Amino acid sequence: MQRSETAPKRWWLLVALGFFAFMTNLDGSIVNIAVPIMAKDLKVPASQMEWTVSLYLIVLSALLLPFGKLGDRIGKQRIFKWGTGTFVLGSLMAGINLGFNFLMLARMIQALGGAMTLANTYGIVTSTFALAERGRTMGVVSTFVALGGVAGPSLGGLILAHFSWPMIFLINVPIGLIALGVSLWSMNNGIPQRGTYDGWGMILQATAIASGFWGLNLAQQSGFDDPVVLSTLALAVVALIAFIVFEQRQQAPLLPLRIFRVRIFTLGVVTVFFIFMVQFFSTVLMPFYLEDARGLTPGTAGTLLSLYPLMMVFFAPFGGWLADKWNVPAVALLGSIFIAVGSLIGATLKLNAPLTIYIISTLLVGIGSGLFQSPIGDVVMSVVPKNQLGIAGSFNALARNLGMVSGTAVATTVLFGTMSQLAGSRVTNYPTAHPEFFISGLQVAMIVAAVLAILGAIAIGLTIKPWQAHEKN
């Protein structure tokens, strides 16, 4: 797709990108709420059914870089269209109840399609829209990306209240087919480029990501001192080091490490990692606070939890508009500061605190997340060479996924670690007899979230002067 393409097609293209960004991120979290129901229906242990979540995230994350590189080679739009069809097929298969093993296969196919689309989404936006429009267009896509990550539990609960569990997958099919049709109509395939493909680099990075994610997943159940967890994380570290060494010796590496010499890009993806970690602190912890600690009904809790995504929906377009009018990284910095302040207010929550404290905290985090989404995509994608847009976009998506998984792991580790220390024994569930333990754990976790948000703010703040120089050039 070239920028000479007609305006209506460009904006319809944006619709297709947004729909699939939402669905592929949504399917990483929507299954969580259905796990108990699915385990009972398929007659497998709930711990085994958790693979429906973990396997999707592992496969998706492991394939982002390869498909980003392939998008640079044979066309980002071409890979995106293949991915839409693959994701729809996987969703249809997952919605056909043929047993646990068939569901696992379907989830892998979904993840395959999701990786193909997410790896090339930001690259397509950057190559299609002019600089003056990019803040707004990044805002649209980034809103769908973020909403997909946080809307899973609430949307999944709504679907399960009226339908059986296969519907959480089947709902993707009609929406996906419409988006696929729009993609076929609005996108060209691009011009293939010559070059080799880094097979060993793909294997090493996939090993590092898969073992790292699996190690973090096991650590939430067994603790970080478990030998299996330590072995799995050690394998991730070894594979990562081997990947870095190997890539430096390749003529056409999977991940050109020289891209990290671009200071703005490197600081931008670091910021993405930290901020998405913080966002998932609230996503993981606040349902416990509202339903278990405060005793609110699921309906009331769901209404309060919806304030977060609603603020994101409202303020992300505003953040994109503001980025077009103002200094782009400065808008992302403003969003990071809102998130840090909201997290600090969340650290003051108590068992009988006025709900206005929770509301103010959530509003600030939601507003900050909305302001942050669009400019950070522009920051990361606008400073890399055109022939590396696919790999830059896929690494940005990988940093986001790593942030989400790490945020979940760190939030639960801090929460249960604090409660265990106070209880004098290992705590793995909400301490019904001692809610004050949970409040203490929540407060410590939200302080950690604020620190992470501040680190993200510092990283993006360091890009402001280099960005000004970049704009002049």
Secondary structure, DSSP 8 states (H G I E B T S, - for coil): --TTS-HHHHHHHHHHHHHHHHHHHHTTTTTGGGHHHHHHHHT--HHHHTHHHHHHHHHHHHHHHHHHHHHHHH-HHHHHHHHHHHHHHHHHHHTS---HHHHHHHHHHHHHHHHHHHHHHHHHHHHHS-HHHHHHHHHHHHHHHHHHHHSHHHHHHHHHTTS-TTHHHHTHHHHHHHHHHHHHHH------------HHHHHHHHHHHHHHHHHHHHHHHH-TT-HHHHHHHHHHHHHHHHHHHHHTT-SS-SS-GGGGGSHHHHHHHHHHHHHHHHHHHHHHHHHIIIIIIS---HHHHHHHHTHHHHHHHHHHHHHHHHHHHS-HHHHHHHHHHHHHHHHHHHTT--TT--HHHHHHHHHHHHHHHHHHHHHHHHHHHTTS-GGGHHHHHHHHHHHHHHHHHHHHHHHHHHHHHHHHHHHTS---S--TT-HHHHHHHHHHHHHHHHHHHHHHHHHHHTTHHHHHHHHH-
